[in-house]
Amino acid sequence: MATEASTDLYQQRLKKFIEEVTLYPVSCERLAMGRDDLAWLDGVLAGGAKIVQLRDKESDGLRLFEKARIFRQKTLDAGALFIVNDRVDIALLSGADGVHLGNSDLPAAEVRALAPDLIIGVSCNTEEQASTAESRGASYFNIGPLYATQTKDGLSTFLGPGAIQKFSARSALPFTVMGGIKKEHIPELIAMGARRLAVVTALTCADDIATETRAWLAAITHQTTLA
């Protein structure tokens, strides 16, 4: 049950998400060119990221919890939001700002009832999923995958940038876009109405993660001012 304190905390977190987040870095240690998630984290925060998502499908629960606690402290120090992929328990125990849920993860409505102060993101692969995101308790939804991506195996269907206008027309919630996004896609995505671009390999594979993060932030800001 939501209390006044949890409602206030949620509103603070959501306000920061809406007003400050443009680039949404998501970790993937196996694609980080031999660097661990903590090195990646230091890089994206040094580059100015206002949000990070810890996505770790390989670590056991204890290792993930320990990693999440470090992520929490470093993001607090940097004034950035911290989102945990999938693991609601890890998000709550580490004091994260939110959790991102895929279509095979826990139902968003039940998570909202359990944790009213968390930002909850949901992945949407269809327009119908986008249309029900708010009623399911989501704070934002993700549209994707837009392009071919290395982060999910077995995918053969990609939505393309045209999905942005179709999906966003089905919900008033803020949204992110994700899936194989490269820097050259930024003008098209911004023109289609995207304002928050979630990326994995664009930063995990960068020679200098901090420099690349700054470049992405500047490019998104520039294109947004032109839109």
N, CA, C and O of each residue as an XYZ file, in Angstrom:
908
protein
N       0.839     -1.192      0.000
C       0.000      0.000      0.000
C       0.879      1.250      0.000
O       1.843      1.345      0.759
N       0.534      2.198     -0.857
C       1.320      3.414     -0.960
C       1.081      4.320      0.235
O      -0.065      4.539      0.628
N       2.144      4.846      0.813
C       2.057      5.846      1.865
C       2.391      7.202      1.269
O       2.823      7.286      0.119
N       2.197      8.252      2.031
C       2.522      9.588      1.537
C       4.013      9.694      1.208
O       4.397     10.316      0.217
N       4.849      9.078      2.056
C       6.299      9.123      1.831
C       6.683      8.382      0.555
O       7.500      8.869     -0.226
N       6.090      7.192      0.339
C       6.426      6.429     -0.858
C       5.920      7.129     -2.108
O       6.573      7.088     -3.150
N       4.767      7.769     -2.013
C       4.237      8.522     -3.151
C       5.153      9.681     -3.499
O       5.427      9.922     -4.675
N       5.632     10.406     -2.488
C       6.544     11.525     -2.729
C       7.839     11.044     -3.367
O       8.341     11.671     -4.299
N       8.383      9.934     -2.870
C       9.626      9.400     -3.422
C       9.414      8.981     -4.872
O      10.249      9.258     -5.734
N       8.303      8.319     -5.132
C       8.013      7.904     -6.498
C       7.922      9.112     -7.435
O       8.478      9.091     -8.533
N       7.236     10.141     -7.011
C       7.081     11.326     -7.851
C       8.428     12.005     -8.105
O       8.671     12.506     -9.203
N       9.296     12.024     -7.104
C      10.634     12.591     -7.298
C      11.417     11.794     -8.333
O      12.066     12.363     -9.211
N      11.348     10.474     -8.219
C      12.066      9.619     -9.157
C      11.510      9.776    -10.569
O      12.272      9.886    -11.529
N      10.194      9.787    -10.696
C       9.577      9.899    -12.016
C       9.869     11.254    -12.648
O      10.106     11.335    -13.853
N       9.854     12.310    -11.853
C      10.159     13.653    -12.361
C      11.569     13.698    -12.932
O      11.796     14.270    -13.999
N      12.508     13.098    -12.225
C      13.891     13.071    -12.711
C      13.978     12.271    -14.014
O      14.677     12.669    -14.945
N      13.271     11.150    -14.074
C      13.273     10.336    -15.286
C      12.747     11.126    -16.472
O      13.352     11.123    -17.543
N      11.635     11.794    -16.286
C      11.007     12.520    -17.385
C      11.833     13.730    -17.806
O      11.970     14.001    -18.999
N      12.378     14.450    -16.845
C      13.029     15.724    -17.152
C      14.502     15.600    -17.522
O      15.022     16.450    -18.244
N      15.186     14.562    -17.045
C      16.636     14.513    -17.220
C      17.153     13.388    -18.108
O      18.259     13.486    -18.640
N      16.379     12.328    -18.279
C      16.892     11.160    -19.000
C      16.706     11.318    -20.501
O      15.595     11.528    -20.986
N      17.822     11.213    -21.233
C      17.776     11.181    -22.696
C      18.481      9.924    -23.200
O      17.950      9.198    -24.041
N      19.655      9.681    -22.690
C      20.405      8.454    -22.986
C      20.224      7.491    -21.819
O      20.361      7.872    -20.656
N      19.915      6.242    -22.147
C      19.608      5.245    -21.117
C      20.562      4.064    -21.304
O      20.225      3.118    -22.015
N      21.748      4.098    -20.680
C      22.721      3.010    -20.826
C      22.309      1.754    -20.059
O      21.888      1.822    -18.904
N      22.439      0.610    -20.726
C      22.119     -0.685    -20.142
C      23.372     -1.555    -20.187
O      24.023     -1.662    -21.227
N      23.708     -2.175    -19.060
C      24.956     -2.944    -18.991
C      24.824     -4.303    -19.656
O      23.730     -4.858    -19.759
N      25.948     -4.825    -20.102
C      26.034     -6.204    -20.611
C      27.507     -6.591    -20.575
O      28.269     -6.291    -21.495
N      27.887     -7.260    -19.498
C      29.300     -7.521    -19.257
C      29.947     -8.358    -20.358
O      31.112     -8.137    -20.689
N      29.216     -9.310    -20.928
C      29.807    -10.186    -21.946
C      30.095     -9.450    -23.260
O      30.824     -9.959    -24.111
N      29.522     -8.256    -23.421
C      29.776     -7.473    -24.626
C      30.614     -6.224    -24.341
O      30.638     -5.285    -25.136
N      31.294     -6.229    -23.201
C      32.008     -5.025    -22.762
C      33.505     -5.087    -23.027
O      34.282     -4.405    -22.360
N      33.910     -5.895    -23.987
C      35.314     -5.922    -24.428
C      36.272     -6.232    -23.283
O      37.333     -5.618    -23.170
N      35.892     -7.195    -22.427
C      36.748     -7.611    -21.328
C      36.641     -6.771    -20.078
O      37.282     -7.082    -19.074
N      35.848     -5.717    -20.110
C      35.665     -4.869    -18.927
C      34.475     -5.373    -18.120
O      33.520     -5.909    -18.682
N      34.536     -5.201    -16.803
C      33.411     -5.640    -15.988
C      32.364     -4.534    -15.878
O      32.580     -3.409    -16.330
N      31.225     -4.872    -15.270
C      30.123     -3.911    -15.175
C      30.500     -2.665    -14.380
O      29.979     -1.582    -14.645
N      31.394     -2.808    -13.412
C      31.763     -1.644    -12.602
C      32.612     -0.666    -13.405
O      32.489      0.547    -13.234
N      33.470     -1.182    -14.275
C      34.242     -0.301    -15.157
C      33.304      0.410    -16.127
O      33.454      1.602    -16.396
N      32.336     -0.341    -16.646
C      31.322      0.259    -17.524
C      30.564      1.359    -16.789
O      30.346      2.444    -17.328
N      30.167      1.070    -15.559
C      29.416      2.041    -14.764
C      30.210      3.320    -14.567
O      29.682      4.416    -14.752
N      31.473      3.185    -14.193
C      32.307      4.367    -14.005
C      32.382      5.185    -15.293
O      32.372      6.416    -15.255
N      32.456      4.503    -16.419
C      32.549      5.201    -17.696
C      31.293      5.976    -18.042
O      31.374      7.152    -18.395
N      30.133      5.341    -17.949
C      28.906      6.039    -18.343
C      28.574      7.169    -17.375
O      28.053      8.204    -17.791
N      28.869      6.984    -16.086
C      28.623      8.066    -15.135
C      29.586      9.229    -15.361
O      29.189     10.391    -15.273
N      30.841      8.922    -15.650
C      31.806      9.978    -15.950
C      31.396     10.744    -17.205
O      31.683     11.934    -17.337
N      30.723     10.054    -18.123
C      30.262     10.703    -19.348
C      28.996     11.511    -19.186
O      28.585     12.202    -20.118
N      28.359     11.441    -18.011
C      27.202     12.282    -17.740
C      25.853     11.596    -17.782
O      24.829     12.279    -17.767
N      25.809     10.270    -17.836
C      24.527      9.561    -17.871
C      23.709      9.862    -16.616
O      24.247      9.913    -15.511
N      22.411     10.058    -16.798
C      21.511     10.355    -15.686
C      20.709      9.141    -15.232
O      19.902      9.229    -14.307
N      20.937      8.011    -15.889
C      20.288      6.765    -15.508
C      21.174      5.617    -15.965
O      21.870      5.737    -16.973
N      21.157      4.514    -15.244
C      21.834      3.292    -15.687
C      20.943      2.114    -15.318
O      20.229      2.132    -14.315
N      21.009      1.097    -16.159
C      20.304     -0.146    -15.851
C      21.317     -1.275    -15.734
O      22.121     -1.505    -16.637
N      21.265     -1.971    -14.611
C      22.096     -3.155    -14.396
C      21.354     -4.357    -14.963
O      20.334     -4.786    -14.424
N      21.879     -4.888    -16.048
C      21.284     -6.071    -16.682
C      22.326     -7.186    -16.631
O      23.307     -7.171    -17.374
N      22.101     -8.133    -15.757
C      23.065     -9.210    -15.532
C      22.300    -10.516    -15.387
O      21.661    -10.766    -14.365
N      22.374    -11.342    -16.417
C      21.649    -12.613    -16.435
C      22.526    -13.778    -15.979
O      22.044    -14.905    -15.867
N      23.807    -13.521    -15.715
C      24.740    -14.603    -15.420
C      25.093    -14.742    -13.943
O      25.298    -15.858    -13.466
N      25.166    -13.641    -13.217
C      25.620    -13.697    -11.824
C      24.610    -14.397    -10.925
O      23.403    -14.336    -11.161
N      25.121    -15.066     -9.887
C      24.211    -15.628     -8.893
C      23.653    -14.494     -8.027
O      24.087    -13.347     -8.132
N      22.691    -14.831     -7.178
C      21.999    -13.818     -6.413
C      22.907    -12.985     -5.527
O      22.747    -11.767     -5.452
N      23.857    -13.619     -4.856
C      24.744    -12.901     -3.955
C      25.637    -11.934     -4.719
O      25.793    -10.779     -4.325
N      26.217    -12.409     -5.808
C      27.089    -11.542     -6.609
C      26.301    -10.370     -7.184
O      26.786     -9.239     -7.203
N      25.090    -10.640     -7.651
C      24.277     -9.570     -8.218
C      23.902     -8.544     -7.161
O      23.908     -7.343     -7.432
N      23.574     -9.008     -5.957
C      23.241     -8.098     -4.866
C      24.434     -7.221     -4.519
O      24.289     -6.010     -4.348
N      25.619     -7.829     -4.413
C      26.816     -7.051     -4.093
C      27.099     -6.011     -5.169
O      27.465     -4.874     -4.873
N      26.925     -6.419     -6.421
C      27.150     -5.490     -7.529
C      26.122     -4.348     -7.487
O      26.460     -3.183     -7.695
N      24.873     -4.707     -7.216
C      23.813     -3.705     -7.186
C      24.044     -2.672     -6.086
O      23.753     -1.491     -6.278
N      24.559     -3.099     -4.948
C      24.838     -2.149     -3.868
C      25.906     -1.136     -4.285
O      25.830      0.038     -3.920
N      26.899     -1.592     -5.047
C      27.922     -0.665     -5.540
C      27.312      0.273     -6.571
O      27.573      1.476     -6.552
N      26.504     -0.274     -7.466
C      25.804      0.568     -8.448
C      24.981      1.639     -7.737
O      24.985      2.803     -8.139
N      24.273      1.238     -6.674
C      23.430      2.189     -5.954
C      24.253      3.337     -5.379
O      23.876      4.500     -5.523
N      25.358      3.026     -4.739
C      26.153      4.081     -4.130
C      26.763      4.998     -5.178
O      26.758      6.218     -5.017
N      27.288      4.418     -6.248
C      27.920      5.235     -7.284
C      26.902      6.111     -8.015
O      27.208      7.250     -8.368
N      25.698      5.592     -8.242
C      24.685      6.418     -8.907
C      24.185      7.525     -7.985
O      23.908      8.632     -8.446
N      24.066      7.242     -6.695
C      23.706      8.297     -5.761
C      24.754      9.410     -5.769
O      24.413     10.592     -5.798
N      26.022      9.023     -5.744
C      27.100     10.008     -5.753
C      27.074     10.861     -7.016
O      27.437     12.037     -6.990
N      26.636     10.250     -8.136
C      26.626     10.953     -9.429
C      25.296     11.639     -9.706
O      25.169     12.335    -10.713
N      24.306     11.465     -8.845
C      22.992     12.057     -9.077
C      22.237     11.395    -10.213
O      21.484     12.053    -10.931
N      22.436     10.092    -10.379
C      21.794      9.342    -11.463
C      20.815      8.325    -10.911
O      20.974      7.841     -9.790
N      19.800      8.001    -11.705
C      18.847      6.962    -11.348
C      19.457      5.586    -11.579
O      20.284      5.402    -12.473
N      19.040      4.627    -10.766
C      19.535      3.255    -10.875
C      18.368      2.298    -11.036
O      17.490      2.218    -10.177
N      18.367      1.569    -12.151
C      17.321      0.608    -12.471
C      17.941     -0.787    -12.533
O      19.034     -0.963    -13.071
N      17.247     -1.767    -11.985
C      17.674     -3.164    -12.062
C      16.799     -3.893    -13.074
O      15.576     -3.762    -13.047
N      17.409     -4.647    -13.952
C      16.661     -5.436    -14.915
C      16.115     -6.694    -14.246
O      16.867     -7.455    -13.637
N      14.826     -6.909    -14.358
C      14.201     -8.191    -14.020
C      14.031     -8.432    -12.521
O      12.929     -8.756    -12.078
N      15.087     -8.281    -11.737
C      15.112     -8.776    -10.357
C      14.537     -7.754     -9.370
O      15.240     -6.862     -8.894
N      13.260     -7.906     -9.080
C      12.598     -7.012     -8.137
C      13.230     -7.115     -6.756
O      13.383     -6.110     -6.061
N      13.598     -8.331     -6.357
C      14.204     -8.512     -5.039
C      15.511     -7.740     -4.911
O      15.768     -7.103     -3.890
N      16.333     -7.802     -5.953
C      17.611     -7.090     -5.938
C      17.377     -5.579     -5.945
O      18.093     -4.839     -5.270
N      16.395     -5.124     -6.692
C      16.073     -3.692     -6.728
C      15.691     -3.200     -5.337
O      16.168     -2.155     -4.895
N      14.841     -3.940     -4.651
C      14.385     -3.523     -3.334
C      15.505     -3.592     -2.295
O      15.674     -2.670     -1.497
N      16.261     -4.676     -2.307
C      17.310     -4.855     -1.302
C      18.460     -3.870     -1.478
O      19.106     -3.490     -0.501
N      18.716     -3.460     -2.703
C      19.828     -2.538     -2.955
C      19.410     -1.079     -2.866
O      20.261     -0.191     -2.904
N      18.107     -0.816     -2.748
C      17.627      0.563     -2.700
C      17.597      1.230     -4.052
O      17.694      2.454     -4.134
N      17.463      0.450     -5.130
C      17.416      0.995     -6.484
C      16.195      1.897     -6.655
O      15.244      1.844     -5.876
N      16.251      2.724     -7.696
C      15.132      3.618     -7.998
C      14.028      2.908     -8.765
O      12.883      3.361     -8.773
N      14.367      1.799     -9.408
C      13.340      1.132    -10.191
C      13.776     -0.213    -10.708
O      14.884     -0.683    -10.450
N      12.860     -0.824    -11.454
C      13.094     -2.133    -12.038
C      12.513     -2.130    -13.443
O      11.487     -1.501    -13.699
N      13.176     -2.839    -14.353
C      12.633     -2.994    -15.696
C      12.222     -4.441    -15.894
O      12.999     -5.360    -15.638
N      10.980     -4.635    -16.359
C      10.393     -5.959    -16.471
C      10.144     -6.342    -17.925
O       9.542     -5.581    -18.682
N      10.612     -7.526    -18.307
C      10.312     -8.075    -19.610
C       8.985     -8.802    -19.585
O       8.330     -8.882    -18.546
N       8.589     -9.330    -20.728
C       7.280     -9.963    -20.831
C       7.203    -11.315    -20.130
O       6.107    -11.828    -19.904
N       8.338    -11.895    -19.787
C       8.336    -13.159    -19.043
C       8.758    -12.961    -17.593
O       8.986    -13.935    -16.874
N       8.865    -11.708    -17.160
C       9.213    -11.403    -15.774
C       7.941    -11.282    -14.938
O       6.844    -11.546    -15.430
N       8.088    -10.885    -13.681
C       6.934    -10.718    -12.804
C       5.976     -9.677    -13.376
O       6.424     -8.722    -14.010
N       4.668     -9.837    -13.169
C       3.686     -8.878    -13.684
C       3.856     -7.506    -13.035
O       4.032     -7.396    -11.821
N       3.801     -6.483    -13.848
C       4.018     -5.123    -13.354
C       2.994     -4.730    -12.298
O       3.341     -4.043    -11.337
N       1.749     -5.147    -12.451
C       0.706     -4.756    -11.499
C       1.022     -5.266    -10.096
O       0.831     -4.553     -9.111
N       1.505     -6.503    -10.013
C       1.844     -7.072     -8.717
C       3.080     -6.401     -8.124
O       3.166     -6.194     -6.914
N       4.030     -6.064     -8.983
C       5.223     -5.361     -8.509
C       4.848     -3.970     -8.006
O       5.370     -3.517     -6.987
N       3.949     -3.297     -8.710
C       3.510     -1.969     -8.271
C       2.851     -2.045     -6.888
O       3.079     -1.180     -6.042
N       2.042     -3.071     -6.662
C       1.393     -3.224     -5.364
C       2.420     -3.467     -4.265
O       2.265     -2.979     -3.146
N       3.466     -4.221     -4.583
C       4.514     -4.530     -3.612
C       5.426     -3.343     -3.370
O       5.857     -3.111     -2.240
N       5.726     -2.587     -4.424
C       6.735     -1.525     -4.342
C       6.216     -0.251     -5.008
O       6.612      0.062     -6.131
N       5.334      0.485     -4.330
C       4.716      1.662     -4.943
C       5.680      2.802     -5.234
O       5.350      3.693     -6.018
N       6.864      2.799     -4.624
C       7.797      3.900     -4.844
C       8.787      3.643     -5.969
O       9.595      4.516     -6.284
N       8.743      2.452     -6.589
C       9.689      2.138     -7.654
C       9.218      2.656     -9.009
O       8.031      2.595     -9.330
N      10.156      3.164     -9.797
C       9.911      3.334    -11.218
C       9.828      1.930    -11.819
O      10.701      1.096    -11.575
N       8.794      1.672    -12.593
C       8.642      0.363    -13.229
C       8.575      0.551    -14.738
O       7.674      1.211    -15.256
N       9.539     -0.035    -15.431
C       9.516     -0.033    -16.883
C       9.073     -1.386    -17.389
O       9.371     -2.409    -16.773
N       8.362     -1.406    -18.507
C       7.935     -2.669    -19.107
C       8.340     -2.692    -20.578
O       8.259     -1.678    -21.270
N       8.772     -3.846    -21.040
C       9.128     -4.025    -22.438
C       7.863     -4.255    -23.256
O       6.994     -5.035    -22.865
N       7.767     -3.571    -24.395
C       6.604     -3.716    -25.267
C       7.066     -4.067    -26.677
O       7.794     -3.310    -27.320
N       6.627     -5.225    -27.137
C       6.930     -5.682    -28.486
C       5.740     -5.543    -29.413
O       5.857     -5.736    -30.623
N       4.582     -5.202    -28.834
C       3.372     -5.022    -29.633
C       2.659     -3.750    -29.189
O       2.880     -3.255    -28.084
N       1.801     -3.226    -30.063
C       1.015     -2.039    -29.722
C       0.071     -2.324    -28.560
O      -0.158     -1.455    -27.719
N      -0.474     -3.525    -28.510
C      -1.386     -3.882    -27.428
C      -0.685     -3.815    -26.079
O      -1.263     -3.337    -25.103
N       0.551     -4.289    -26.016
C       1.299     -4.206    -24.764
C       1.516     -2.753    -24.345
O       1.444     -2.422    -23.161
N       1.781     -1.892    -25.324
C       1.946     -0.470    -25.010
C       0.646      0.129    -24.490
O       0.666      0.944    -23.567
N      -0.480     -0.265    -25.069
C      -1.767      0.307    -24.686
C      -2.166     -0.072    -23.267
O      -2.936      0.648    -22.632
N      -1.655     -1.193    -22.761
C      -2.011     -1.638    -21.409
C      -0.932     -1.331    -20.377
O      -1.090     -1.666    -19.203
N       0.163     -0.697    -20.797
C       1.292     -0.474    -19.886
C       0.885      0.321    -18.650
O       1.259     -0.036    -17.533
N       0.129      1.383    -18.840
C      -0.243      2.225    -17.706
C      -1.179      1.489    -16.759
O      -1.005      1.565    -15.543
N      -2.161      0.785    -17.286
C      -3.109      0.064    -16.433
C      -2.432     -1.077    -15.685
O      -2.927     -1.532    -14.654
N      -1.295     -1.537    -16.210
C      -0.543     -2.597    -15.532
C       0.391     -2.048    -14.457
O       1.069     -2.818    -13.776
N       0.434     -0.734    -14.300
C       1.237     -0.150    -13.236
C       2.589      0.379    -13.664
O       3.399      0.760    -12.819
N       2.850      0.410    -14.969
C       4.156      0.867    -15.451
C       4.315      2.377    -15.311
O       3.345      3.133    -15.351
N       5.560      2.788    -15.148
C       5.913      4.205    -15.143
C       6.324      4.657    -16.537
O       6.103      5.804    -16.926
N       6.926      3.731    -17.282
C       7.318      3.982    -18.665
C       7.325      2.651    -19.387
O       7.318      1.591    -18.761
N       7.339      2.713    -20.710
C       7.436      1.480    -21.482
C       8.552      1.601    -22.509
O       8.916      2.698    -22.933
N       9.076      0.467    -22.891
C      10.141      0.438    -23.900
C       9.606     -0.142    -25.195
O       8.909     -1.157    -25.190
N       9.934      0.503    -26.301
C       9.565      0.045    -27.635
C      10.775     -0.632    -28.253
O      11.829     -0.012    -28.393
N      10.636     -1.896    -28.623
C      11.777     -2.560    -29.233
C      11.554     -4.053    -29.376
O      10.541     -4.587    -28.923
N      12.501     -4.720    -30.005
C      13.725     -4.145    -30.574
C      13.465     -3.472    -31.923
O      12.721     -3.992    -32.755
N      14.092     -2.304    -32.126
C      13.895     -1.571    -33.372
C      14.724     -2.145    -34.510
O      14.233     -2.311    -35.627
N      15.995     -2.448    -34.218
C      16.922     -2.943    -35.227
C      17.540     -4.250    -34.737
O      17.364     -4.633    -33.580
N      18.261     -4.926    -35.621
C      18.958     -6.153    -35.236
C      19.895     -5.861    -34.069
O      20.580     -4.839    -34.056
N      19.922     -6.762    -33.090
C      20.689     -6.529    -31.868
C      21.438     -7.776    -31.442
O      21.001     -8.898    -31.699
N      22.581     -7.565    -30.783
C      23.394     -8.665    -30.279
C      22.985     -9.112    -28.875
O      23.465    -10.134    -28.387
N      22.112     -8.361    -28.234
C      21.858     -8.611    -26.819
C      20.775     -9.662    -26.572
O      20.626    -10.134    -25.444
N      20.032    -10.030    -27.588
C      19.008    -11.067    -27.431
C      19.166    -12.099    -28.537
O      19.201    -11.752    -29.718
N      19.261    -13.355    -28.157
C      19.433    -14.432    -29.119
C      18.084    -14.883    -29.682
O      17.055    -14.799    -29.012
N      18.114    -15.358    -30.919
C      16.937    -15.981    -31.502
C      15.906    -15.037    -32.082
O      14.832    -15.481    -32.490
N      16.199    -13.751    -32.131
C      15.234    -12.806    -32.681
C      15.398    -12.690    -34.184
O      16.520    -12.629    -34.688
N      14.288    -12.661    -34.899
C      14.335    -12.476    -36.352
C      13.415    -11.358    -36.809
O      13.446    -10.966    -37.976
N      12.592    -10.841    -35.898
C      11.654     -9.771    -36.233
C      12.013     -8.514    -35.458
O      12.167     -8.532    -34.236
N      12.144     -7.416    -36.207
C      12.496     -6.148    -35.588
C      11.471     -5.098    -36.012
O      11.019     -5.092    -37.157
N      11.110     -4.216    -35.090
C       9.976     -3.329    -35.291
C      10.249     -2.195    -36.270
O       9.346     -1.766    -36.988
N      11.491     -1.704    -36.307
C      11.807     -0.565    -37.148
C      11.360      0.739    -36.503
O      10.498      0.730    -35.625
N      11.936      1.859    -36.927
C      11.624      3.150    -36.300
C      10.182      3.589    -36.465
O       9.692      4.405    -35.685
N       9.486      3.055    -37.481
C       8.088      3.425    -37.670
C       7.198      3.011    -36.512
O       6.102      3.546    -36.346
N       7.666      2.058    -35.709
C       6.873      1.614    -34.557
C       6.751      2.690    -33.486
O       5.823      2.649    -32.677
N       7.661      3.641    -33.467
C       7.661      4.651    -32.405
C       6.345      5.417    -32.377
O       5.720      5.538    -31.323
N       5.927      5.928    -33.510
C       4.692      6.704    -33.545
C       3.475      5.826    -33.285
O       2.528      6.266    -32.633
N       3.484      4.592    -33.782
C       2.347      3.687    -33.580
C       2.197      3.318    -32.115
O       1.096      3.363    -31.565
N       3.316      2.948    -31.478
C       3.250      2.529    -30.075
C       2.948      3.710    -29.158
O       2.110      3.600    -28.263
N       3.619      4.828    -29.373
C       3.454      5.972    -28.477
C       2.055      6.565    -28.570
O       1.594      7.217    -27.633
N       1.375      6.345    -29.694
C      -0.003      6.818    -29.830
C      -0.970      6.033    -28.956
O      -2.102      6.461    -28.734
N      -0.521      4.884    -28.460
C      -1.386      4.012    -27.667
C      -1.272      4.264    -26.170
O      -2.010      3.666    -25.388
N      -0.360      5.140    -25.759
C      -0.174      5.382    -24.329
C       0.390      6.780    -24.095
O       1.193      7.284    -24.880
N      -0.047      7.388    -23.003
C       0.464      8.706    -22.627
C       1.721      8.624    -21.770
O       2.299      9.654    -21.420
N       2.148      7.421    -21.429
C       3.338      7.259    -20.595
C       4.601      7.670    -21.353
O       4.638      7.590    -22.581
N       5.640      8.111    -20.631
C       6.940      8.286    -21.273
C       7.453      6.939    -21.755
O       7.063      5.897    -21.226
N       8.320      6.956    -22.751
C       8.802      5.691    -23.293
C      10.274      5.795    -23.677
O      10.807      6.881    -23.902
N      10.902      4.642    -23.741
C      12.254      4.523    -24.264
C      12.187      3.684    -25.538
O      11.201      2.993    -25.791
N      13.246      3.757    -26.329
C      13.367      2.884    -27.505
C      14.694      2.151    -27.399
O      15.655      2.662    -26.825
N      14.736      0.939    -27.961
C      15.918      0.107    -27.761
C      16.032     -0.912    -28.888
O      15.061     -1.212    -29.584
N      17.244     -1.436    -29.047
C      17.469     -2.542    -29.969
C      18.318     -2.163    -31.155
O      17.805     -1.672    -32.161
N      19.621     -2.387    -31.048
C      20.515     -2.176    -32.178
C      20.706     -0.733    -32.589
O      21.095     -0.463    -33.725
N      20.439      0.205    -31.687
C      20.526      1.626    -32.038
C      21.979      2.062    -32.156
O      22.789      1.826    -31.259
N      22.292      2.696    -33.265
C      23.617      3.265    -33.519
C      23.502      4.790    -33.555
O      22.409      5.344    -33.669
N      24.650      5.449    -33.457
C      24.630      6.909    -33.403
C      24.006      7.524    -34.654
O      23.362      8.571    -34.589
N      24.206      6.863    -35.789
C      23.640      7.413    -37.029
C      22.114      7.322    -37.069
O      21.483      7.956    -37.915
N      21.511      6.538    -36.164
C      20.059      6.444    -36.104
C      19.427      7.615    -35.345
O      18.219      7.832    -35.449
N      20.214      8.360    -34.593
C      19.660      9.381    -33.697
C      18.753     10.376    -34.413
O      17.646     10.613    -33.929
N      19.154     10.976    -35.541
C      18.256     11.950    -36.180
C      16.890     11.370    -36.538
O      15.864     12.010    -36.307
N      16.872     10.169    -37.095
C      15.608      9.548    -37.476
C      14.748      9.247    -36.259
O      13.541      9.488    -36.279
N      15.352      8.725    -35.206
C      14.583      8.368    -34.016
C      13.999      9.592    -33.331
O      12.849      9.572    -32.892
N      14.780     10.653    -33.237
C      14.280     11.890    -32.635
C      13.153     12.475    -33.485
O      12.159     12.966    -32.951
N      13.310     12.424    -34.801
C      12.264     12.925    -35.693
C      10.965     12.149    -35.541
O       9.882     12.699    -35.737
N      11.073     10.866    -35.190
C       9.892     10.030    -34.996
C       9.230     10.262    -33.632
O       8.141      9.749    -33.375
N       9.882     11.025    -32.768
C       9.293     11.340    -31.471
C       9.991     10.727    -30.275
O       9.587     10.969    -29.138
N      11.039      9.933    -30.505
C      11.780      9.348    -29.385
C      12.590     10.431    -28.674
O      13.138     11.326    -29.317
N      12.662     10.345    -27.355
C      13.445     11.295    -26.563
C      14.374     10.592    -25.575
O      15.232     11.229    -24.964
N      14.202      9.282    -25.420
C      15.031      8.513    -24.493
C      15.502      7.252    -25.200
O      14.714      6.343    -25.460
N      16.786      7.205    -25.507
C      17.338      6.105    -26.290
C      18.113      5.165    -25.377
O      19.096      5.569    -24.756
N      17.673      3.917    -25.294
C      18.350      2.906    -24.484
C      19.338      2.145    -25.352
O      18.979      1.651    -26.420
N      20.577      2.050    -24.899
C      21.624      1.426    -25.706
C      22.468      0.481    -24.859
O      22.660      0.688    -23.661
N      22.962     -0.555    -25.514
C      23.858     -1.511    -24.867
C      25.216     -1.461    -25.558
O      26.160     -0.866    -25.039
N      25.311     -2.085    -26.728
C      26.622     -2.245    -27.374
C      27.247     -0.926    -27.797
O      28.471     -0.825    -27.870
N      26.436      0.085    -28.077
C      27.001      1.376    -28.478
C      27.965      1.917    -27.436
O      28.905      2.639    -27.770
N      27.734      1.567    -26.164
C      28.617      2.031    -25.096
C      29.501      0.922    -24.553
O      30.672      1.163    -24.262
N      28.969     -0.297    -24.408
C      29.802     -1.364    -23.860
C      30.983     -1.683    -24.768
O      32.035     -2.103    -24.287
N      30.822     -1.489    -26.076
C      31.890     -1.809    -27.025
C      32.769     -0.609    -27.371
O      33.702     -0.733    -28.165
N      32.483      0.536    -26.790
C      33.252      1.741    -27.108
C      34.671      1.642    -26.562
O      34.893      1.073    -25.493
N      35.634      2.200    -27.303
C      37.007      2.240    -26.812
C      37.099      3.042    -25.519
O      37.763      2.634    -24.566
N      36.426      4.181    -25.500
C      36.403      5.054    -24.325
C      34.939      5.290    -23.977
O      34.262      6.081    -24.633
N      34.455      4.612    -22.957
C      33.025      4.649    -22.632
C      32.582      6.049    -22.223
O      31.511      6.492    -22.637
N      33.363      6.745    -21.436
C      32.989      8.087    -20.987
C      32.874      9.046    -22.166
O      31.907      9.800    -22.272
N      33.858      9.012    -23.042
C      33.842      9.903    -24.208
C      32.655      9.595    -25.108
O      31.998     10.508    -25.610
N      32.379      8.310    -25.313
C      31.254      7.926    -26.175
C      29.920      8.312    -25.544
O      28.996      8.718    -26.248
N      29.816      8.190    -24.233
C      28.596      8.610    -23.544
C      28.353     10.097    -23.744
O      27.233     10.510    -24.046
N      29.390     10.897    -23.578
C      29.250     12.343    -23.787
C      28.829     12.647    -25.215
O      28.005     13.532    -25.446
N      29.390     11.918    -26.175
C      29.061     12.150    -27.579
C      27.594     11.831    -27.865
O      26.927     12.563    -28.597
N      27.099     10.748    -27.292
C      25.698     10.386    -27.482
C      24.779     11.430    -26.842
O      23.796     11.849    -27.453
N      25.089     11.841    -25.644
C      24.267     12.847    -24.974
C      24.212     14.138    -25.777
O      23.148     14.740    -25.920
N      25.353     14.562    -26.300
C      25.400     15.787    -27.092
C      24.608     15.637    -28.382
O      23.905     16.563    -28.789
N      24.714     14.482    -29.029
C      24.006     14.258    -30.291
C      22.491     14.233    -30.076
O      21.741     14.789    -30.878
N      22.044     13.596    -29.006
C      20.606     13.551    -28.719
C      20.086     14.955    -28.421
O      19.041     15.359    -28.930
N      20.822     15.691    -27.596
C      20.411     17.060    -27.268
C      20.342     17.920    -28.518
O      19.390     18.680    -28.697
N      21.341     17.809    -29.382
C      21.369     18.610    -30.614
C      20.166     18.299    -31.493
O      19.496     19.213    -31.972
N      19.886     17.023    -31.707
C      18.770     16.660    -32.568
C      17.425     17.041    -31.946
O      16.490     17.403    -32.661
N      17.327     16.961    -30.634
C      16.083     17.322    -29.973
C      15.784     18.809    -30.141
O      14.627     19.195    -30.308
N      16.811     19.636    -30.098
C      16.604     21.072    -30.296
C      16.160     21.398    -31.711
O      15.515     22.420    -31.942
N      16.504     20.525    -32.668
C      16.113     20.737    -34.058
C      14.709     20.227    -34.360
O      14.065     20.661    -35.315
N      14.248     19.293    -33.522
C      12.951     18.639    -33.792
C      11.772     19.596    -33.602
O      10.621     19.202    -33.789
